[in-house]
């Protein structure tokens, strides 16, 4: 029995159910044209293989050229740890006895952790960074393309970089990270000149130590001056004794600050001139260029084939 009646056309679903199972299951299944589509895709790739190869080669060559023209960047790192706070214990004990006056006198009541956090914040601050840049005359180095080294002036004075521009550039090449478990702090500087990168990393630690040292001495002297004024105005024996103890503690802090060069951070591993660049990753750039070129070539081949078929259909 045929699946199609000569007089009535194709059988209805009800008529199909009435057919014997042998006849019903003997009908050929629907043929999926996946294999035909894959063959069509392959024919397109073969037909436009020269175009694909050309675009892949051009993209790879372009990536290689860019990788070779990019200026190498080096990273120098200095490892430090917070300096021990030798005065924190005694000063905190005194502050517990007479905390109000200590606070008014500007005496730090916290331990070394607060001083370390303050030092790290200062190291990252705009004011400290601008001071470091000015002290070492880094503006012409950071903006070498805009600087006339022979005549010692900016090529275009109207477009001369500002202090804010210098801070953004320097802040982008400086990184500070802290290992919470060990307490170690790593300061890294990335620059095109490896010797300068190492020098800047070491100089930043030296400068922040000197800055925090001078700040601590100044604050201690101001606190002593205030405490002496309070001493002259009080006659209470207990209060005078507490003031004397605070003055003694601040005097010791000044003495310790004067003899400690590593006031905020103690250098564990100073920065050395790096020998290997961190970027550009030339091999990676070339591989990415090859992949982009290949994908672009395949896409272009199918697009051209589609346009060609559309024109033939018209």
Secondary structure, DSSP 4 states (H G I P E B T S, - for coil): --SEETTTEEPPHHHHHHS-HHHHHTSPPPPPTHHHHHHHHHHHHHHTHHHHHHHHHHHHHHHHHHHHHSPPBEEEEEEEEEPP-TTHHHHHHHHHHHHHHHHHTT---S-HHHHHHHHHHHHHSHHHHHHHHHHTT-HHHHTGGGEETTTTEESSGGG---HHHHHHHHHHHEEEEE-TTT-EEEEEEEESSHHHHHHHHHHHHHHHHHHHHHHHHHHHHHHHHHHHHHHHH---HHHHHHHHHHHHHHHHHHHHHHH-SSSSEEEEE------S--B--HHHHHHHHHHHHHHHHHHHHHHHHHHHHHHHH-
